[in-house]
Amino acid sequence: MFLNVGCGDDFRGDIRMDIKPDKWGLNLIADAHCIPIRDGVFDVVFCKSVLEHLVSPFKGLKEMKRVSRNYIIITVPNIHHWRRIARTLFTPEKDVNPLTKHFQAWDREAFKHLVNRVGDLIIENIRWGYFNGSMRWPSMFFGSNMIVKMRVAN
């Protein structure tokens, strides 16, 4: 089974969950902070560009770990991407991007720290790129997303 957390209009997954009820592919309305599914149901939990919007990414990741029995694949905006760096240089007073509502941002080490706090997750791969597969840049400055594949330890 495959859970797509924050699916938007993405039809991937057996269960497609989002907090907004107006999404086309949706079949479960729920918040990522409290996923209303029993423990260890899903082989894969997929979460594309959601964690940065959460008030508590720790709680959201902990919930994803709880419902997964094998893997969690997460994409988050790349803090080192040239557009993010430029925006920070020119508007340092803005903590939250008013267009995207990004409350969080991570680099590789900060994300590893978050994963370690959650516990019982093993990072198998971190890479930078465009998740749609059309472009895969080796440099962290050109890839718009950090893509993290984790395995549940227990």
matplotlib code that plots the C-alpha trace (Angstrom):
import matplotlib.pyplot as plt

x = [0.0, 1.1, 0.1, 0.5, 0.6, -0.4, -1.3, -2.7, -4.0, -1.5, -3.2, -0.2, -1.0, -3.6, -4.6, -4.2, -4.4, -4.6, -5.9, -7.7, -11.0, -11.0, -8.2, -9.1, -7.1, -8.1, -9.7, -8.8, -9.1, -6.6, -3.7, -0.2, 0.2, -2.3, -2.9, -6.1, -4.7, -3.4, 0.3, 2.4, -0.2, 1.8, 4.8, 5.6, 4.7, 5.3, 5.4, 6.2, 6.7, 4.6, 6.9, 8.0, 4.4, 3.8, 3.9, 5.6, 7.6, 8.8, 5.3, 4.4, 7.5, 6.8, 3.2, 4.5, 7.0, 4.1, 2.0, 4.8, 6.3, 9.0, 9.9, 9.3, 10.2, 10.1, 10.9, 11.6, 12.7, 16.5, 17.7, 20.9, 18.9, 20.0, 16.5, 16.2, 19.6, 18.8, 15.4, 17.1, 19.7, 17.2, 14.4, 16.0, 13.2, 10.7, 10.7, 7.9, 7.6, 4.2, 3.6, 4.5, 3.9, 7.1, 7.7, 10.6, 13.8, 16.6, 20.0, 21.4, 22.7, 19.6, 17.3, 19.5, 19.1, 15.3, 15.3, 17.5, 15.1, 12.2, 14.3, 14.1, 14.5, 17.6, 18.4, 19.2, 19.7, 19.7, 20.0, 19.1, 17.1, 13.8, 11.4, 9.6, 12.7, 13.0, 16.3, 18.7, 21.5, 24.4, 24.8, 22.8, 22.6, 20.6, 18.2, 15.1, 14.4, 16.2, 14.9, 15.2, 14.6, 14.3, 13.8, 11.8, 14.2, 11.8]
y = [0.0, 3.5, 6.7, 10.1, 12.7, 16.2, 14.8, 18.0, 16.9, 14.0, 10.7, 8.5, 6.3, 3.9, 6.6, 10.2, 12.5, 16.3, 18.9, 20.8, 19.1, 20.6, 18.4, 16.1, 13.0, 13.1, 10.2, 11.1, 14.6, 14.8, 16.8, 15.4, 16.2, 13.5, 10.8, 8.9, 5.4, 2.6, 1.9, 0.2, 0.0, 1.4, 0.0, 3.5, 6.9, 9.6, 13.3, 15.8, 19.4, 19.3, 19.2, 22.8, 24.0, 22.2, 24.0, 20.9, 19.0, 16.8, 15.7, 15.2, 13.1, 11.1, 10.4, 9.3, 6.9, 5.5, 4.6, 3.3, -0.2, 0.1, 3.4, 7.2, 9.3, 13.1, 16.1, 19.5, 22.7, 22.9, 25.6, 26.0, 26.6, 29.9, 31.4, 30.8, 32.4, 35.4, 35.9, 35.7, 38.3, 40.8, 40.3, 39.0, 40.4, 37.8, 34.6, 33.1, 33.3, 35.0, 33.2, 29.6, 29.7, 27.9, 27.9, 25.5, 25.0, 22.5, 21.7, 18.1, 18.3, 20.0, 17.4, 14.6, 16.1, 16.2, 12.5, 11.6, 13.4, 11.3, 8.1, 4.7, 6.1, 5.3, 7.7, 5.6, 8.5, 12.2, 13.9, 17.2, 17.6, 18.1, 15.3, 15.0, 13.4, 15.8, 17.2, 15.8, 18.2, 17.0, 20.3, 21.3, 24.9, 23.9, 21.3, 22.9, 20.0, 17.9, 14.3, 12.0, 8.3, 6.7, 3.2, 2.5, 0.7, -1.6]
z = [0.0, -0.8, 1.1, -0.7, 2.1, 0.9, -2.5, -4.0, -7.5, -7.7, -8.4, -7.1, -4.2, -2.9, -0.3, -1.3, 1.7, 1.8, 4.3, 1.5, 0.4, -3.1, -4.5, -7.5, -6.5, -2.8, -1.0, 2.7, 4.2, 7.1, 8.6, 8.4, 12.1, 12.9, 10.3, 11.1, 10.1, 12.2, 12.7, 10.0, 7.2, 4.3, 2.4, 1.2, 2.5, -0.1, 0.9, -1.8, -0.7, 2.4, 5.4, 5.0, 5.4, 8.7, 12.0, 13.5, 10.8, 13.7, 14.5, 10.8, 10.1, 13.3, 12.0, 8.6, 10.3, 12.5, 9.5, 7.4, 7.7, 5.1, 3.4, 3.5, 0.5, 1.1, -1.0, 0.6, -1.0, -1.3, 1.0, -1.1, -4.4, -6.0, -6.0, -2.2, -1.6, -3.8, -2.0, 1.4, 0.3, -1.0, 1.6, 4.8, 7.0, 5.7, 7.7, 5.8, 2.0, 1.5, -1.8, -0.8, 3.0, 3.7, 7.4, 7.4, 5.4, 5.8, 4.4, 4.5, 8.1, 9.5, 7.9, 9.3, 12.7, 12.3, 11.2, 14.2, 16.6, 15.2, 15.6, 14.1, 10.5, 8.4, 5.6, 2.5, 0.1, -0.1, -3.5, -5.1, -8.2, -9.8, -8.6, -11.8, -13.3, -16.2, -14.9, -12.5, -11.5, -9.5, -7.9, -4.8, -6.2, -9.3, -8.0, -6.6, -4.2, -1.7, -2.1, 0.9, 0.9, 4.4, 5.7, 8.9, 11.2, 13.1]

ax = plt.figure().add_subplot(projection="3d")
ax.plot(x, y, z, "-o")
ax.set_aspect("equal")
plt.show()
